[in-house]
């Protein structure tokens, strides 16, 4: 066989393998992103530490960055 034909077949297989790996990585990232968004929406505001930061009518004092450093 011609050397160019062999090189083209090997290059084609390398590109196909790279494309399959890239598709698997992108699908994994998409699945993780959907799962992470779902979990954040489900449990994001159930934490008491986060609820303490929620504005309320009885909390009128504004937080000052300079006073929180000391």
N, C-alpha and C positions, 0 to 999 in steps of 0.2 A: 504494500500500500504506500501511497504517497505520504510523506512526512507532514504535509499541510493538512491532510484529511485526519490523521491521528491527532494532531494538535487541536483541530477544530472540535473533534469529539470529546477530548479531554476538557477543553475549555467550556464546552456546552454542559458537561456533567458538573463541573465546578460551579458554574453560574446557577444551575438548577438546585444544587445542594445549598448554595448560599441563599437563594430565594426561599427555599423551604424553611431554613433556619430563621430567616428574617420574619416570615409569616408566623411561625410558632412564637417567636419572641413578641411580636406585636399583638397577637391574640392573647398571650399571657398577660401582657401589660394592660390591655383593655379589660380583661376579666378582673384583674387586681384593682383597677381604677373603679370599676362598677361596684365591686365588693367594698372597697374602702369608703366610697361615697355613701353607700347604704349603711354601713356601720357607723359612720360619722353622724348621719341624720338620725339613726335610731338611738344612739347613746351619747350624743354630743352634749345635750343639756340636762342629762340625768345626774351628772356629777355635781355634788354640793359645792365644790370649789368654784366651778363655773357659775353656778347659780348665785354665789355670793357677789359676783361681779355684775350681775344684772341690775340695771337701774330700777329704782323703786321710788314711789312718792315720798316715803319717809326718810330716804337718804338724800339730803339736800346738799351736803358738803361735797364739793368737787375734789377729785384727787389731784394733787399737785406733784409733779415729777420731782421737784427740788426737795420737797419734804420727805418723799419716799426714799431718798438716797441716804438719809441720816437715821 
